[in-house]
Amino acid sequence: MSDTTFDEVKALVLDVLGIADRAATIQPETPLLGAVPEFDSMAVVEIIAQIEERFGFVVEDDEVTGEVFETFGTLSDFVTKRR
């Protein structure tokens, strides 16, 4: 995982969820799925749309899994692999 990609993904997720005030506490191992109350199905849709727009690739439906959204780091790793 690239630190730059992690920082970009982290900022994108925090912005979508409206929780930028928690930025200092977010690390790659910070849980996302099931741990952040603001992270719901609508947030997943918005995060995917933002990732597609910002990083220039399409996320297929079968790629949207619990493993991808398990932590901030796993989401960043997904983006790094798809870039």
C-alpha positions in Angstrom: 0.0 0.0 0.0 1.3 3.4 -1.0 1.2 6.1 1.7 0.0 8.6 -0.9 -2.9 6.3 -2.0 -3.8 5.6 1.6 -3.9 9.3 2.4 -6.1 9.9 -0.7 -8.5 7.1 0.1 -8.6 8.1 3.7 -9.5 11.7 2.9 -12.1 10.6 0.4 -13.8 8.3 2.8 -13.7 10.8 5.7 -15.2 13.5 3.4 -18.0 11.2 2.2 -18.8 10.1 5.7 -18.5 13.7 7.1 -16.1 12.6 9.8 -12.9 14.6 8.9 -12.6 15.5 12.6 -11.5 11.9 13.2 -8.7 11.9 10.7 -5.9 11.8 13.3 -7.2 8.5 14.7 -7.4 6.7 11.3 -4.7 4.2 10.5 -4.6 1.4 7.8 -5.8 -1.1 10.4 -8.7 1.1 11.6 -11.9 -1.0 11.0 -14.4 0.5 8.6 -17.2 -2.1 8.0 -19.3 -2.5 11.1 -17.2 -0.1 13.2 -18.1 3.4 11.7 -21.8 4.2 12.3 -21.8 6.6 9.3 -20.7 3.8 7.0 -23.9 2.4 5.6 -25.0 1.2 2.2 -25.5 4.7 0.8 -22.0 5.6 1.9 -20.6 2.5 0.1 -22.3 3.7 -3.1 -20.9 7.2 -2.8 -17.4 6.0 -1.9 -17.4 3.7 -4.9 -18.5 6.6 -7.2 -15.9 8.9 -5.7 -13.1 6.2 -6.2 -14.2 5.6 -9.8 -14.1 9.4 -10.5 -10.9 10.2 -8.7 -8.8 7.1 -9.6 -10.2 6.6 -13.1 -11.4 3.0 -13.0 -14.8 1.2 -12.8 -15.5 -0.9 -9.7 -17.5 -4.0 -10.8 -20.4 -5.2 -8.7 -18.6 -8.4 -7.8 -15.7 -6.5 -6.4 -17.8 -4.8 -3.7 -17.1 -7.2 -0.9 -16.8 -7.1 2.9 -13.1 -7.9 2.6 -12.5 -4.7 0.5 -14.3 -2.5 3.0 -13.0 -4.3 6.2 -10.5 -1.6 7.1 -9.2 1.7 5.7 -6.1 -0.2 4.7 -7.9 -3.0 2.8 -9.8 -0.3 0.8 -6.6 1.5 0.0 -5.0 -1.8 -1.0 -7.9 -2.4 -3.4 -7.4 1.0 -5.0 -3.6 0.5 -5.3 -4.1 -2.8 -7.1 -6.7 -1.4 -9.5 -4.8 1.8 -10.3 
